[in-house]
Every structure is written in C-alpha cells, then in structure tokens.
Amino acid sequence: MRQHRKAATGPAGGITTRNRYYAGPPSDHFDGVRFFNPGQPSTDRSLGELLRWRVGTGRAHWERPVVNAKADKPPARFDGIRIAMVGPATVLIQVAGVNLLVDPVWSKRASPLSWAGPVRANEPGIAFTDLPPIDAVLITHNHYDHLDMPTLRRLSRAHRPRVFTPLGNEPLIARAVGPGHIDTADWGGAISIGDDIRVTIVPAYHWSARSMGDRRMALWSGFVIQSRAGLVYNVGDTAFGDGHIFARVGEHFGPPDVAVLPIGAYEPRGFMKDQHVNPDEAVQIMMACGARQGLGVHWGTFQLTNEARFAPKEALAEALGHHGIAPERFVALEPGDVWLKSA
C-alpha cells in the first residue's frame, strides 16, 4: 500500500475530516487532512499490528543505566562546524558562529508521561547548564523522542531561541515557547539566521503522531544548513524508500560536508522498514547525497525497538565494510562525542 492523496482515515479506519493542527490547501504530500510520503509505502500500522509486535518475542534486553564515557562542554561559539552528540537524535550544531539545537530532549523519558514509557539508558552528552547560547531550535517532527515539551520550556526560559519546524507543529510547540518565536514552512521552505546561515526544510520518509487520533496531521522533515563554514544535512527520522529525496539534496545543494544520519530503531524489519532506515540504508543515504562525512545518531539512548543497544554501531561497521567505505568516514556518535571541521 502506498500513501496517496485520497487517504484520510483514522488509525482504526474511521473517516477523519478535520486536522487539529494545520489548515491549508492540498498538495502532492497533503490530502487536505493528513500529510503523506508521495509514491512511497504507507507508514500506517493498525492497532493489531502494533500489539502483535509489542507482545511478540525478539526484543533485546538493555542494561541500565549506562555511564557516559565523556560529557562535552562546548565553547560559546565556533567559527567552523562543530557537532556534538547529546542523544538520541539531539545534536548541537555550532556553525559559522551560530548555535543550533536539533530535536532537543533532556527528559528522562520519551513519553507523554513522566512515570512510564521509554527511559534514558544514558545521560545527555551535554549537561543542560553547559549549553552555549542557543540561537535556534530545529524540530524535525512531533514524536516524543524528538519534540519534548519539558525541554522546550527549559530552553525558552533560559535562551529564548527561535524555533523552525515543518507545517502543523506550531500549535504544539507554542504551548511550550509561546507563538512569537516559531517559524513553520513546507518542504522546500527556508529561513535565514543572521547574515551567514540559511536553513531549508527538506523531505524525509516518515510520519507523525502525539496520540492515537492525530496521525500524520503534522509534517516531518530533515534540514539542510548552508553557511560560509560548509553544508550540514540533518536527515531526520526517515525510511529509505526509493532514495530519490536524498540524491536530490546533493543535486540541489551540492555534496554536504557532513550528514547527520539515523542508524537505530529499525527492528523488527517488517514493521519498521517503511519508517526507519537500518545502518546499511543510512550508508546508502550518505552515498546518494554525496556527503563527505557521516555521523550516526538515533540509537542507544531510548529502547524504542527490538535491536540490542550496540547493534546499530556494529551493523554500521559491517555496512561500511560491505560498501568499501573507510570506517572513519561514517562514525556512530555516542553521547559526548564531537565532530569538528575548522573554518
């Protein structure tokens, strides 16, 4: 089943005629109620499919807690490109003197509840109080391991950053930061930050939901960051699909200096293939867009799926060997790890 413009059903198959987050004209990826991935397999899963996965066997056991080997204390500003891993998909991108925080999550759980749901297996790679001044926050989509309301409230109080996010996410984010600091755009939309930074929202093959009743009512994306220091591609959560969107990034923007790529949350494959890439597909994305460097994120912090905690890192090493790529060209980042490119 491929997602197409006629689909407007709820998670149990009932007709839904109203989007609670966004009102806009239909497009090649919005049917008037829900967003979708044009020409790609459907990301929707029934409640029965979800329950069969959750009660089935094959889920690895993660030891907790895991003590971080290091904790980063970033500088106030960095003139080149400096990317620090916080975890799971949270990264601090310091580029050309501007500080960008992607999908910030400092909470203990990736959940609407403070007492239940996936719990952190490691501490954030940067202590919240060690953050430099945050100029802008980039939110790829509204899943709880990417859009964390308590963290956004803390950031709003401490830094008052600008927030940039795809269509439909503003009503949620405004509850945490207020409406005056949020920019939203469709795929292809962009903002400028200062004189040297341009951030563009680019497609990803994914989905969104905060509850059972709002599936795909807000858009999802990756980000391309253009600057005098170089080009950064944060891919966001994504499946591989036909791979066209990743090649288009390289064609339109040029080869990225560095691509931040998800490598975890991919098992069982039959359930996750149309939502999350596995490490081999992440390598294929790096090759498709022509990135000079890959950095693996979205693994090892919250146990969202079946694979063992270090399986993504091990599978990435195997995939790089299979494709004949040097291991240092695509590194699985752990909390506190930093990648640098001088100005």
C-alpha positions, 0 to 999 in steps of 0.5 A: 500500500502506498500513501496517496492523496485520497487517504484520510482515515483514522488509525482504526479506519474511521473517516477523519475530516478535520486536522487539529493542527494545520489548515491549508490547501492540498498538495502532492504530500497533503490530502487536505487532512493528513500529510503523506510520503508521495509514491512511497509505502504507507507508514500506517500500522493498525492497532493489531499490528502494533500489539502483535509486535509489542507482545511478540518475542525478539526484543533485546534486553538493555542494561541500565543505566549506562555511564557516559564515557565523556560529557562535552562542554562546548565553547560559546561559539565556533567559527567552523562546524562543530557537532556534538552528540547529546542523544538520541537524535539531539545534536548541537550544531555550532556553525559559522558562529551560530548555535543550533539545537536539533530535536532537543530532549533532556527528559528522562523519558520519551513519553507523554508521561513522566512515570512510564514509557521509554527511559534514558539508558544514558545521560545527555552528552551535554549537561543542560547548564553547559549549553552555549547560547542557543540561537535556534531550535530545529524540530524535525517532527512531533514524536516524543523522542524528538519534540519534548515539551519539558525541554522546550520550556527549559530552553525558552526560559533560559535562551529564548531561541527561535524555533523552525519546524515543518507545517502543523507543529506550531500549535504544539510547540507554542504551548511550550515557547509561546507563538512569537518565536516559531517559524513553520514552512513546507518542504522546500521552505527556508529561513535565514539566521543572521547574515551567514546561515540559511536553513531549508526544510527538506523531505524525509520518509516518515510520519507523525503522531502525539496520540492515537487520533492525530496521525500524520496531521503534522509534517516531518522533515530533515534540514539542510544548513548552508553557511560560509563554514560548509553544508550540514544535512540533518536527515531526520527520522526517515525510511529509505524508500526509493532514495530519490529525496536524498540524491536530490539534496546533493543535486540541489545543494551540492555534496554536504560536508557532513550528514547527520544520519539515523542508524537505530530503531529499525527492528523488527524489519517488517514493521519498521522498514517503511519508517526507519532506515537500518545502518546499511540504508543510512550508508546508502543515504550518505552515498546518494547525497554525496556527503563527505562525512557521516555521523550516526545518531538515533540509537542507544539512548531510548529502547524504542525497538527490538535491536540490542543497544550496540547493534546499530554501531556494529551493523554500521561497521559491517555496512561500511565494510560491505560498501568499501567505505573507510570506517572513519568516514561514517562514525556512530556518535555516542553521547559526548562525542564531537565532530569538528571541521575548522573554518 
